[in-house]
Amino acid sequence: MAESVYQVVELIGSSSDSWEDAARNAVREAAKVYQDLRVAEVTEMDVLIEDGNIIAFRTKLRLSYKSTNA
């Protein structure tokens, strides 16, 4: 069996609609830069508030992808 090495990056996605959309946005943008994405782990969620209203949902992810440099 071939051995594999994975790298992990931390990303923050945002959305005006939901934490789920924020995560999707982060993964979609990461897919433009990193190849062979594997797993995304949600590590934190928060919201931005302005004048007492939520204006953005933010989701922090740890995203793993298969390393080609190992």
C-alpha positions in Angstrom: 0.0 0.0 0.0 1.3 3.4 -1.0 1.8 5.8 1.9 0.3 9.3 1.7 1.0 12.6 3.3 -1.7 15.3 3.9 -1.2 18.9 4.6 -3.6 21.0 6.6 -4.6 24.7 6.1 -6.8 26.8 8.2 -9.5 28.9 6.4 -12.3 31.3 7.4 -15.3 31.5 5.1 -18.1 34.1 5.4 -21.7 34.4 4.2 -24.5 36.8 4.9 -26.9 33.8 5.0 -25.6 30.9 7.2 -22.6 29.1 8.7 -23.1 26.3 6.2 -22.8 28.7 3.3 -19.7 30.2 4.9 -18.1 26.7 5.0 -19.1 26.1 1.4 -17.6 29.4 0.3 -14.3 28.5 2.0 -14.1 25.1 0.5 -15.0 26.4 -3.0 -12.3 29.0 -2.9 -9.7 26.6 -1.5 -10.5 24.2 -4.4 -9.2 26.9 -6.7 -5.8 26.8 -5.0 -5.3 23.3 -3.5 -5.7 20.0 -5.3 -7.1 16.7 -4.0 -9.1 18.2 -1.0 -10.0 15.5 1.5 -11.6 16.6 4.8 -12.8 19.9 6.3 -13.2 20.1 10.1 -15.2 23.0 11.5 -13.3 24.4 14.4 -15.2 27.6 15.2 -18.2 29.5 14.1 -19.0 33.2 14.9 -21.1 36.1 13.6 -20.3 39.7 12.8 -22.8 42.1 14.4 -23.5 45.7 13.3 -26.2 47.9 15.0 -27.6 44.9 16.8 -28.0 42.8 13.6 -26.1 39.9 12.3 -24.4 41.0 9.1 -22.2 37.9 8.4 -21.7 34.3 9.5 -18.1 33.1 9.7 -16.9 29.5 9.8 -13.3 28.5 10.5 -12.2 25.2 9.0 -9.1 23.0 9.1 -8.9 21.6 5.6 -6.7 18.7 4.6 -5.4 18.0 1.1 -3.1 15.3 -0.3 0.5 16.6 -0.5 2.3 16.2 -3.8 5.7 17.1 -2.2 6.1 14.2 0.1 
